[in-house]
Amino acid sequence: MKLKTAIIGYGYWGPKLARNFLNSSQFQIDFVVDNKPINLMKAKNDIPLAIGLSDFNKLKTNNLDLIILSTPTLTHFELVKKFLKSTNVLVEKPLSLNLKHVKELEKISK
């Protein structure tokens, strides 16, 4: 059974991460979230079966096994904090620009 996955952020790193996950038999990308229509159009061409969303708040995590986060670093803390409470999150580096935030995310993950 493949892990149900969503990618948030399909700018520079999103397509590269998507390609790697699509090349694995262990994952399926069900959702791509990006607030730029041009990025969602690219995602639709790259991953035709994925649902494109322009707002991460519309992403329902109850059926997801993994969220791949490839957004600007300044957004990492809030997004990881939001989604880590309901599913697994893989975030591109750096995790945060603030050590206090990293420690808080570590506590949530436990």
Backbone as JSON Lines, residues from 0, in Angstrom:
{"i":0,"aa":"M","n":[0.83,-1.18,0.0],"ca":[0.0,0.0,0.0],"c":[0.87,1.25,0.0]}
{"i":1,"aa":"K","n":[0.53,2.18,-0.84],"ca":[1.31,3.42,-0.95],"c":[0.89,4.42,0.13]}
{"i":2,"aa":"L","n":[1.85,5.23,0.57],"ca":[1.57,6.28,1.53],"c":[0.92,7.46,0.81]}
{"i":3,"aa":"K","n":[-0.2,7.91,1.34],"ca":[-0.92,9.06,0.76],"c":[-0.21,10.33,1.19]}
{"i":4,"aa":"T","n":[0.12,11.15,0.2],"ca":[1.02,12.28,0.42],"c":[0.45,13.56,-0.18]}
{"i":5,"aa":"A","n":[0.79,14.68,0.47],"ca":[0.49,16.01,-0.07],"c":[1.78,16.82,-0.09]}
{"i":6,"aa":"I","n":[1.92,17.63,-1.1],"ca":[3.06,18.56,-1.18],"c":[2.5,19.97,-1.05]}
{"i":7,"aa":"I","n":[3.05,20.71,-0.1],"ca":[2.68,22.12,0.06],"c":[3.86,22.94,-0.42]}
{"i":8,"aa":"G","n":[3.64,23.69,-1.46],"ca":[4.69,24.5,-2.09],"c":[5.2,23.8,-3.33]}
{"i":9,"aa":"Y","n":[4.91,24.38,-4.49],"ca":[5.33,23.76,-5.74],"c":[6.1,24.77,-6.6]}
{"i":10,"aa":"G","n":[6.95,25.53,-5.92],"ca":[7.78,26.51,-6.6],"c":[9.05,25.88,-7.11]}
{"i":11,"aa":"Y","n":[10.17,26.16,-6.46],"ca":[11.46,25.64,-6.9],"c":[11.67,24.19,-6.48]}
{"i":12,"aa":"W","n":[11.55,23.91,-5.18],"ca":[11.85,22.58,-4.68],"c":[10.7,21.58,-4.81]}
{"i":13,"aa":"G","n":[9.47,22.07,-4.82],"ca":[8.32,21.17,-4.89],"c":[8.37,20.17,-6.04]}
{"i":14,"aa":"P","n":[8.61,20.62,-7.28],"ca":[8.67,19.66,-8.38],"c":[9.82,18.66,-8.25]}
{"i":15,"aa":"K","n":[10.93,19.1,-7.69],"ca":[12.06,18.18,-7.5],"c":[11.72,17.11,-6.45]}
{"i":16,"aa":"L","n":[11.11,17.53,-5.37],"ca":[10.69,16.57,-4.34],"c":[9.62,15.64,-4.89]}
{"i":17,"aa":"A","n":[8.66,16.2,-5.62],"ca":[7.6,15.38,-6.21],"c":[8.18,14.3,-7.1]}
{"i":18,"aa":"R","n":[9.12,14.67,-7.94],"ca":[9.73,13.7,-8.85],"c":[10.33,12.53,-8.07]}
{"i":19,"aa":"N","n":[11.04,12.84,-6.99],"ca":[11.66,11.78,-6.2],"c":[10.62,10.89,-5.52]}
{"i":20,"aa":"F","n":[9.56,11.48,-5.01],"ca":[8.53,10.66,-4.37],"c":[7.74,9.86,-5.39]}
{"i":21,"aa":"L","n":[7.51,10.43,-6.57],"ca":[6.8,9.69,-7.62],"c":[7.64,8.53,-8.16]}
{"i":22,"aa":"N","n":[8.95,8.64,-8.08],"ca":[9.82,7.56,-8.54],"c":[9.88,6.4,-7.56]}
{"i":23,"aa":"S","n":[9.29,6.57,-6.4],"ca":[9.24,5.5,-5.4],"c":[7.9,4.79,-5.48]}
{"i":24,"aa":"S","n":[7.92,3.51,-5.33],"ca":[6.67,2.74,-5.32],"c":[5.96,2.83,-3.98]}
{"i":25,"aa":"Q","n":[6.53,3.54,-3.03],"ca":[5.98,3.61,-1.68],"c":[5.02,4.8,-1.47]}
{"i":26,"aa":"F","n":[4.98,5.73,-2.4],"ca":[4.22,6.97,-2.22],"c":[3.29,7.24,-3.38]}
{"i":27,"aa":"Q","n":[2.19,7.91,-3.07],"ca":[1.34,8.49,-4.1],"c":[1.06,9.93,-3.67]}
{"i":28,"aa":"I","n":[1.12,10.84,-4.6],"ca":[0.87,12.25,-4.3],"c":[-0.59,12.54,-4.64]}
{"i":29,"aa":"D","n":[-1.36,12.79,-3.59],"ca":[-2.79,13.02,-3.75],"c":[-3.16,14.5,-3.86]}
{"i":30,"aa":"F","n":[-2.34,15.36,-3.26],"ca":[-2.64,16.8,-3.25],"c":[-1.38,17.6,-3.48]}
{"i":31,"aa":"V","n":[-1.53,18.7,-4.18],"ca":[-0.48,19.71,-4.3],"c":[-1.13,21.03,-3.91]}
{"i":32,"aa":"V","n":[-0.48,21.74,-2.99],"ca":[-1.01,23.01,-2.51],"c":[-0.01,24.11,-2.84]}
{"i":33,"aa":"D","n":[-0.5,25.15,-3.5],"ca":[0.33,26.31,-3.79],"c":[-0.6,27.49,-4.04]}
{"i":34,"aa":"N","n":[-0.21,28.67,-3.58],"ca":[-1.09,29.83,-3.75],"c":[-0.88,30.54,-5.09]}
{"i":35,"aa":"K","n":[0.01,30.04,-5.92],"ca":[0.23,30.64,-7.24],"c":[-0.39,29.74,-8.32]}
{"i":36,"aa":"P","n":[-1.34,30.27,-9.08],"ca":[-2.0,29.47,-10.12],"c":[-1.02,28.84,-11.11]}
{"i":37,"aa":"I","n":[0.04,29.54,-11.46],"ca":[1.0,28.98,-12.43],"c":[1.68,27.72,-11.87]}
{"i":38,"aa":"N","n":[1.94,27.72,-10.56],"ca":[2.55,26.54,-9.94],"c":[1.56,25.37,-9.91]}
{"i":39,"aa":"L","n":[0.29,25.68,-9.67],"ca":[-0.73,24.61,-9.68],"c":[-0.91,24.04,-11.09]}
{"i":40,"aa":"M","n":[-0.79,24.9,-12.11],"ca":[-0.87,24.4,-13.49],"c":[0.3,23.47,-13.8]}
{"i":41,"aa":"K","n":[1.48,23.82,-13.34],"ca":[2.65,22.96,-13.53],"c":[2.44,21.63,-12.82]}
{"i":42,"aa":"A","n":[1.93,21.7,-11.58],"ca":[1.68,20.48,-10.81],"c":[0.66,19.59,-11.53]}
{"i":43,"aa":"K","n":[-0.36,20.19,-12.11],"ca":[-1.38,19.41,-12.82],"c":[-0.77,18.69,-14.02]}
{"i":44,"aa":"N","n":[0.19,19.34,-14.69],"ca":[0.88,18.68,-15.8],"c":[1.8,17.58,-15.31]}
{"i":45,"aa":"D","n":[2.47,17.81,-14.18],"ca":[3.42,16.84,-13.65],"c":[2.75,15.66,-12.96]}
{"i":46,"aa":"I","n":[1.64,15.95,-12.26],"ca":[0.96,14.93,-11.44],"c":[-0.54,15.02,-11.74]}
{"i":47,"aa":"P","n":[-0.99,14.5,-12.86],"ca":[-2.38,14.7,-13.29],"c":[-3.44,14.18,-12.3]}
{"i":48,"aa":"L","n":[-3.11,13.17,-11.53],"ca":[-4.11,12.61,-10.62],"c":[-4.19,13.34,-9.28]}
{"i":49,"aa":"A","n":[-3.26,14.23,-9.02],"ca":[-3.27,14.98,-7.77],"c":[-4.3,16.11,-7.83]}
{"i":50,"aa":"I","n":[-4.9,16.38,-6.7],"ca":[-5.84,17.5,-6.58],"c":[-5.05,18.74,-6.23]}
{"i":51,"aa":"G","n":[-5.26,19.81,-6.95],"ca":[-4.58,21.08,-6.68],"c":[-5.43,21.97,-5.79]}
{"i":52,"aa":"L","n":[-4.8,22.53,-4.78],"ca":[-5.47,23.45,-3.86],"c":[-4.66,24.72,-3.75]}
{"i":53,"aa":"S","n":[-5.34,25.86,-3.64],"ca":[-4.63,27.13,-3.5],"c":[-4.53,27.58,-2.05]}
{"i":54,"aa":"D","n":[-5.19,26.87,-1.14],"ca":[-5.21,27.25,0.27],"c":[-4.93,26.01,1.13]}
{"i":55,"aa":"F","n":[-3.86,26.05,1.9],"ca":[-3.5,24.89,2.72],"c":[-4.54,24.6,3.8]}
{"i":56,"aa":"N","n":[-5.37,25.58,4.15],"ca":[-6.42,25.35,5.15],"c":[-7.51,24.42,4.64]}
{"i":57,"aa":"K","n":[-7.58,24.22,3.33],"ca":[-8.58,23.32,2.75],"c":[-8.08,21.87,2.69]}
{"i":58,"aa":"L","n":[-6.83,21.67,3.06],"ca":[-6.24,20.34,3.02],"c":[-6.71,19.53,4.23]}
{"i":59,"aa":"K","n":[-7.38,18.44,3.98],"ca":[-7.84,17.55,5.05],"c":[-6.77,16.49,5.29]}
{"i":60,"aa":"T","n":[-6.27,16.44,6.49],"ca":[-5.13,15.56,6.77],"c":[-5.53,14.2,7.33]}
{"i":61,"aa":"N","n":[-6.81,13.98,7.6],"ca":[-7.2,12.73,8.25],"c":[-6.9,11.49,7.42]}
{"i":62,"aa":"N","n":[-6.77,11.61,6.11],"ca":[-6.45,10.46,5.26],"c":[-5.03,10.5,4.71]}
{"i":63,"aa":"L","n":[-4.23,11.44,5.17],"ca":[-2.87,11.58,4.66],"c":[-1.87,10.92,5.6]}
{"i":64,"aa":"D","n":[-0.86,10.3,5.0],"ca":[0.22,9.7,5.78],"c":[1.4,10.65,5.92]}
{"i":65,"aa":"L","n":[1.53,11.59,4.98],"ca":[2.7,12.45,4.95],"c":[2.39,13.76,4.26]}
{"i":66,"aa":"I","n":[2.91,14.85,4.82],"ca":[2.9,16.14,4.15],"c":[4.35,16.53,3.9]}
{"i":67,"aa":"I","n":[4.63,16.89,2.66],"ca":[5.95,17.36,2.27],"c":[5.85,18.88,2.16]}
{"i":68,"aa":"L","n":[6.65,19.56,2.94],"ca":[6.56,21.02,3.01],"c":[7.76,21.65,2.33]}
{"i":69,"aa":"S","n":[7.5,22.38,1.26],"ca":[8.58,23.06,0.52],"c":[8.17,24.51,0.26]}
{"i":70,"aa":"T","n":[7.99,25.21,1.34],"ca":[7.58,26.61,1.3],"c":[8.74,27.47,1.81]}
{"i":71,"aa":"P","n":[8.62,28.8,1.73],"ca":[9.69,29.64,2.28],"c":[9.93,29.37,3.77]}
{"i":72,"aa":"T","n":[11.16,29.46,4.17],"ca":[11.56,29.12,5.54],"c":[10.75,29.86,6.59]}
{"i":73,"aa":"L","n":[10.4,31.09,6.34],"ca":[9.64,31.86,7.32],"c":[8.27,31.25,7.62]}
{"i":74,"aa":"T","n":[7.76,30.41,6.73],"ca":[6.45,29.78,6.93],"c":[6.56,28.4,7.59]}
{"i":75,"aa":"H","n":[7.74,27.86,7.68],"ca":[7.9,26.49,8.15],"c":[7.32,26.25,9.54]}
{"i":76,"aa":"F","n":[7.66,27.09,10.5],"ca":[7.23,26.84,11.88],"c":[5.71,26.71,11.98]}
{"i":77,"aa":"E","n":[4.99,27.69,11.49],"ca":[3.53,27.67,11.63],"c":[2.91,26.49,10.89]}
{"i":78,"aa":"L","n":[3.4,26.21,9.69],"ca":[2.83,25.11,8.91],"c":[3.16,23.75,9.52]}
{"i":79,"aa":"V","n":[4.4,23.57,9.93],"ca":[4.76,22.29,10.55],"c":[3.95,22.11,11.83]}
{"i":80,"aa":"K","n":[3.85,23.16,12.63],"ca":[3.1,23.09,13.88],"c":[1.64,22.7,13.61]}
{"i":81,"aa":"K","n":[1.05,23.28,12.6],"ca":[-0.35,22.99,12.25],"c":[-0.53,21.52,11.85]}
{"i":82,"aa":"F","n":[0.33,21.03,10.99],"ca":[0.12,19.7,10.43],"c":[0.73,18.58,11.25]}
{"i":83,"aa":"L","n":[1.75,18.85,12.02],"ca":[2.41,17.8,12.8],"c":[1.49,17.2,13.86]}
{"i":84,"aa":"K","n":[0.47,17.93,14.23],"ca":[-0.48,17.42,15.23],"c":[-1.39,16.33,14.65]}
{"i":85,"aa":"S","n":[-1.46,16.23,13.32],"ca":[-2.39,15.27,12.72],"c":[-1.74,14.26,11.78]}
{"i":86,"aa":"T","n":[-0.51,14.51,11.34],"ca":[0.14,13.56,10.42],"c":[1.66,13.78,10.43]}
{"i":87,"aa":"N","n":[2.36,12.97,9.69],"ca":[3.81,13.11,9.56],"c":[4.13,14.26,8.61]}
{"i":88,"aa":"V","n":[5.21,14.97,8.91],"ca":[5.61,16.1,8.08],"c":[7.09,15.99,7.76]}
{"i":89,"aa":"L","n":[7.4,16.12,6.47],"ca":[8.78,16.23,6.03],"c":[8.94,17.66,5.55]}
{"i":90,"aa":"V","n":[9.92,18.37,6.11],"ca":[10.09,19.77,5.75],"c":[11.5,19.98,5.22]}
{"i":91,"aa":"E","n":[11.59,20.74,4.14],"ca":[12.92,21.03,3.6],"c":[13.7,21.87,4.62]}
{"i":92,"aa":"K","n":[14.99,21.84,4.52],"ca":[15.81,22.59,5.46],"c":[15.9,24.05,5.08]}
{"i":93,"aa":"P","n":[16.12,24.91,6.02],"ca":[16.16,24.65,7.46],"c":[14.73,24.51,8.02]}
{"i":94,"aa":"L","n":[14.63,23.76,9.09],"ca":[13.34,23.56,9.75],"c":[12.76,24.88,10.22]}
{"i":95,"aa":"S","n":[13.61,25.71,10.79],"ca":[13.17,27.02,11.27],"c":[14.38,27.93,11.38]}
{"i":96,"aa":"L","n":[14.13,29.21,11.5],"ca":[15.21,30.17,11.71],"c":[15.39,30.49,13.19]}
{"i":97,"aa":"N","n":[14.61,29.81,14.05],"ca":[14.57,30.11,15.46],"c":[14.69,28.82,16.27]}
{"i":98,"aa":"L","n":[15.7,28.71,17.12],"ca":[15.92,27.5,17.91],"c":[14.74,27.21,18.83]}
{"i":99,"aa":"K","n":[14.13,28.23,19.36],"ca":[12.95,28.05,20.23],"c":[11.84,27.33,19.46]}
{"i":100,"aa":"H","n":[11.64,27.7,18.21],"ca":[10.62,27.05,17.39],"c":[10.97,25.58,17.14]}
{"i":101,"aa":"V","n":[12.23,25.32,16.88],"ca":[12.67,23.94,16.65],"c":[12.38,23.08,17.88]}
{"i":102,"aa":"K","n":[12.67,23.6,19.04],"ca":[12.42,22.86,20.3],"c":[10.93,22.63,20.51]}
{"i":103,"aa":"E","n":[10.12,23.62,20.17],"ca":[8.67,23.45,20.3],"c":[8.16,22.38,19.35]}
{"i":104,"aa":"L","n":[8.65,22.37,18.12],"ca":[8.25,21.35,17.16],"c":[8.71,19.97,17.61]}
{"i":105,"aa":"E","n":[9.85,19.89,18.2],"ca":[10.33,18.62,18.73],"c":[9.39,18.07,19.8]}
{"i":106,"aa":"K","n":[8.92,18.93,20.67],"ca":[7.97,18.5,21.71],"c":[6.67,18.01,21.1]}
{"i":107,"aa":"I","n":[6.18,18.73,20.12],"ca":[4.93,18.32,19.45],"c":[5.11,16.96,18.78]}
{"i":108,"aa":"S","n":[6.26,16.74,18.18],"ca":[6.49,15.5,17.44],"c":[6.54,14.28,18.35]}
{"i":109,"aa":"K","n":[6.9,14.5,19.59],"ca":[6.97,13.36,20.53],"c":[5.59,12.97,20.96]}
